[in-house]
Amino acid sequence: MVNIIIGGGITGLFTAVKISDAMIIDEKENLRNSNASLWSIIPPLCGKYFNECLKGEDDYVKIANEYGIYFRKTFLLRKSEKPLGGGKMMDKKEIKEIEPSIDLEYAEYFDNSLFIDGDELLQKIGKEFPFLHAKVTKIDVKDNYVESIETSAGVLKGENYIITASYLLSDLIGNYVKLIPFKGHLIIAEPYKKLNGIVVIGDRIAVQGKKMYLNGDSKQDSSMDIDFEEVKKTISTFSELINKSNLEIRVGFRSVSENNEPVIIKPFKNLMIVGGYRFGYAIAPYLAEKVKEMLKG
């Protein structure tokens, strides 16, 4: 029997890559939250998980090279009233030398960040594994062992079951972990000016890929409606960099645990739940590796 992964976002796909023998169940075909991520791995923002996110960059580069996915290894410039520490403080002249498209009086510089095209990644990796679009309605457990799961497409049996934690699955996993939805927006624009690195101003982030990608807002909310005030703030922060016509705006959610820590639990002998970290894209390879380790016992 195959391993069944519930959740087809980046953590689910990376887990499938790590364990190989897997099928993926996802209720939605085109509304994965991973499609509305900034698709960046920025280790300095990962706090005590810096090394895990740094290692994650290597995993992304490996998979990008293997599947021909667009990526850029680059640097981070961050302007904030509260420096992260560990970076190099730069003045206006130094900033202009490496990032001539922006005008900042000062910024903290870090030499390691990564952007990878998330649309390409999800599409290409998703084709490698059996995908079932169905809603999981029940987990059938007997003697600390999951015997099957019930879905809108019928009853399925697997060897192991991995749930990539999402607040949308609260009916299934609410007894084991509580997740809080934080809504954010991904803004995709044509650039007027190009960036060499990733730029963070306050809580807003700009990343140069094939297009310009803007993000940064995060509020506890489960509504799919666009918050235009947040979108306006992001656009205003980087208004000189982008063409403000023909913007694409995507709404996505981060399912964050109550203590802001990654969820890595095993409620039953053959059931694992992983996720719950606010920088889910960055830590997905780490979570997938943890699942692989648990499967080995």
Secondary structure, 3 states (H helix, E strand, C coil): CCEEEECCCHHHHHHHHHHCCEEEECCCCCCCHHHHCCCEECHHHHHHHHHHHHHHHHHHHHHHHHHCCCEEEEEEEEECCCCCCCCEEEEHHHHHHHCCCCCCCEEEEEEEEEEECHHHHHHHHHCCCCEECCCEEEEEEECCEEEEEEECCEEECCCCEEEEECHHHHHHHCCCCCEEEEEEEEEEECECCCCCCEEEECCEEEEECCCEEEECCCEECCCCCCCHHHHHHHHHHCCCCECCCCCEEEEEEEEEECCCCCEEEEEECCEEEEECCCCHHHHHHHHHHHHHHHHHC
